[in-house]
Amino acid sequence: MYDTILVPTDGSDHAVRAAEHARYLARTFDATIHVVTVVDVEAAGGAFDAGGVDEAFVDRLESEGERTVGEIESLLDDAEAVETAVLRGEPSEAILEYAAEHDAELLAMGTHGRTGVRRYVAGSVTERVIRLADAPVLTVRATERSSASDYDDLLIPTDGSEPAAAAVDHGLEIAGRTGARVHAVNVVDVGGLGATPDYTVPAELLSELRSQGEAATEAVADRARDAGLEATTAVKEGHPARDIVQYADDNDVDLVAMGTAGRTGLNRYLLGSTTERVVRHAEQPVLAVNARDRTEN
């Protein structure tokens, strides 16, 4: 499934942790790793630098970029194959273009999470890459729970929709290669059902949504068991992003795999906004699978 893994790096601890996960997955799938950093000359020179930047300044930026990718390359010294590049341009555009040109099947990126949302996630590099990349994007924060050890427990949130199915395919493939236990979870979005805060959701509707959730999670669990994997299911009522993150913490999950688009009905929760919240707050790596092509077909 993954022959080429792209690791964009900015030299942060989060990017280093993402590279460690890329190394683990490269070993698992016998993949080639590409490490890139992006030199944004315009941003580095300053928006109000009317005189422009000289060649020496650009050379310094590229030398810094070479050191940045070199540090990651040294971390991957036992990888089967590693390629590096220093790119120029706007970071998200350069990353997406490189991924397309080299047929990357997976991107692994560090994210600054809660304390860097405005600068790095929300409306910025990682969020844009997640939204626009054709390949799945593995986002990683450097936390105690995100160490790149074996994947023993893998969480797949699902609502049974076609976009969710794209993440299921990737999650089960990784679980199959690593022998991870699969956790199929559905969250009935109680908060999204009410027109007003004091609205009480009818019991019949909750029962129907729980039944749909049970069917969706059991379908994933059945596929996992057919592949010889251990699987467990859970249906919860609450707030999707918060409860997904909480479930991952409570069950020592090593990886969350989820789609970036979902149903448009009452049980909608695999939307970009939910995935982005999970990316920001999850202690574990999150594999965000863009099912844009499936939803447009």
Buried (B, 14 or more C-beta within 10 A) or exposed (E): BBEBBBBBBBBBEBBBBBBBBBBBBBEBBEBBBBBBBBBBBEEBBEEEEEEEBEEEBBEBBBEBBBEBBEBBBEBBEEBEEBBBBBBBBBBBBBBBEBBEEBEBBBBBBBBBBEEBBEEBBBEBBBBBBBBBBEBBBBBBBBBEBBBBEEBBBBBBBBBBBBBBBBBBBBBBBBBBBBEBBBBBBBBBBBEEBEEEEEEEBEEEEBEBBBEBBBEBBBBBBEBBEEEEBBBBBBBBBBBBBBBBBBBBEEBEBBBBBBBBBBBEEBBBBBBBEBBBBBBBBBBBBBBBBBBBEBBEE
